Amino acid sequence: MPNTGKYLCGICNKEYARNNFAKHRNAHSRGIIFCQQCNFTTKTQEVMDYHNVRKHGVVQNAEKHECSLCKKNFHTHYVLKQHKERIHGISSTDPPNRISVKEVTDDYVDQITDDPDLREELKTVKHFLGDYRLVTNRQITHNFRFLEPTHENLNKILDEVYQGLNCAAKFNIQFGYVLQHHETQDYKYFYAGNNVALLSVPMHVANRDDLNFLKDKLDDEDYFEKMMAERPDTKWRFAMSTNVTIITTLQKDIPIGCQNLDLPDFLKNHKFIYSLVSDWNGKPYDDDLCVIRGIAAHLEGRRSGLEEKTMELFLKYCRKMELDPNMFRGVKLENLPYLEEIAKVNIVVYGAELVQEKIVGELIRQSLGKYTTTAYFIQHDRHACLITNLRAVFHI
């Protein structure tokens, strides 16, 4: 190599001055991976793949990750997550849990049409057509069979969705349907998530009056006629309605704090995650103090003095917020700065999911870093778990 006064690393092809080269080589021996385009380092290839996709748009490997909704393949898990957020409207903070209520079978398809070509198309996409829910931290996507597109049937579905919610949500609606080509007579299914939502702005539904207002708005619009209308600018025409998707986005100002939550095993059983669902003796907590108790555990430890410190911080928070302690239902993300000020602790909140047996975190709330110590949490649903060793949990 030319005499530039620098040494070329044979592993990552980066040049270093003589006094830094030995340190760099030792880092490789400890398993540290270096980004080829910037100074970012990590100990896992998975985190490096994420960094390259998010920061540089570079795909490092050819491994395929399949979307469970549309069956498309992506090079990395993180590109798949972006696809689900952008195309299917599914938040990636928490892994979607598909709860199937009624799957579509080939026999069902045979019963709803006699057209062999249409049957073939529907059987290909039957996993989109059944009744199911996709549940994440911030959003629940409900899918229903919808062969008869009427306002009455849609209202029944909206009632069912509303009854299943335990908090306010923003509603939107998308239809799945089949079109037929004028000339070739081919059929093509159009997935609900790829079609334009009925509402240009999702509607807030917090009570029955809000739900009735949404129904009235839908009744006043000819949505079904628009869906079934001729399409003069294309050669495709409406053939049949198949399903309807109701997207409910849970309101972000819901307080963190809940009782009797069944956490996933990777949070409940991890050595370096304090689940905050029960005390040291296994007795479940019957309050909404998970965040405040987590701060107390961060400051005092999990045994002696934990409950005393929890109550001290809790009462200070209530006084600060001018809140009746009996009305406390948790701490909103937007109010965490007040808790930071009271406890003199930075509070950072992540979402987390299990990917290939590893926990992958996504930042939900960053702290301004005013204080000398930081408490890290994982938010799951309305609950927060305390991370006692960030590097061990996220493999960084």
C-alpha positions, 0 to 999 in steps of 0.5 A: 500500500502507499506510504500514507502513515496509516495501516489498513485493517484487513477485516473492515478495510478502514485505515488507522494511524499507527497509534490507533491501529492496535486498539482497533485490531483488539476491538475486532478480537472482542467481536466488535463490528464496524460500520463501513460508512461511519463510526458506528460500532456494535457487537451483533450483526443484527444491530449493524443490519438495522443501522445500515438500513436505517442510516445508509439504506444498505442491505447487508444480507440476502436473508428473506423475511416474509410479511405475514399479511401480503407474503412479500419478502424483504432482506431484513427484519427492519425493512419488513417492519417499515413495510408493515408500518407504511403499507399495512398501518401496523405499528412496529413498537410491539410485535403484532399478535394475530388472533384468528377468530374464523379462518377462511377455508377452500370449502367456504370459497366454493360456497360463495362463488361458482366461477372457477377463476374467481375461486382460484383467486380467492383461495390464493388470498384466503388468509386475508379474508377471515375474521382476525385481529392484529394487536400491537401496543398502539393499534388493533387492526380488525378484519371481518368477512364482508360479502354484503356491503351494506351500512347495516352490516358495517354498523354491526361490525363497528359495534363489535369493535367498539365493545372490544376496546378498553380505551379511546381510539381513532377509527378508520376503515378500508375495504378489500375487494375483487376486480375483473378485467374488462378484456381478459376477464381475469380477477384480481384481489385488492388488499384492504391495506393497499386501498384508500381509507374511507376517512381522510382523517381518522375519527376519534371515538371515546364513547357511544355518542362518538361511535354513533356520529361515525355511523351517521357520517358513513351513512351520509356518504355513498362509500359502497357505491363508490367502491362498486362504481365503474372505473372509466379510467381503467379496464377493471370493474368491481366483481365482489366485496370480500372483507373490511378492515377496521383500524383502531389506533389507541390514543397515545396519552393513555397512562402507563400503569395497569394491573393483572397484565399477562406479560410475554415470557421474554419480558416476564422471565428475563434475568435483567428485566424487572417485570414490576407485576409482583413483589419479591415474594411473588404477590401481584401488585394491585395498583398502577404504580409500575413506572413509579415503582420502577424508579424506586427500584432503580434508586433503592433496589428491589427489596428493602425500602422499595415500597416506602420509596415508591409511596414517597415518589407517588405522593410527591408526583400527586402533589406536583400534578395536583392530583387526588391519589385515589384518582391516579391511573398511571403516568402519561408519557408527556408527564414523565419530565415531572417524574424525572424532576421529582426523582432526579432520574432520567427516564428512557422508554423503549418498545421491544419485540422478540426477533430470532430469540433476541430482544430488539428495542425501539425508542419510544421516549428519550430523556433530555439527560439532565440528571446523573443516573438513568432508568430504562423501561420497556413499555408493553401495552399499558405496563412498564418493565424496568431494565436493569442491564441495558446492554445485556437485554439489547445485546449492545 
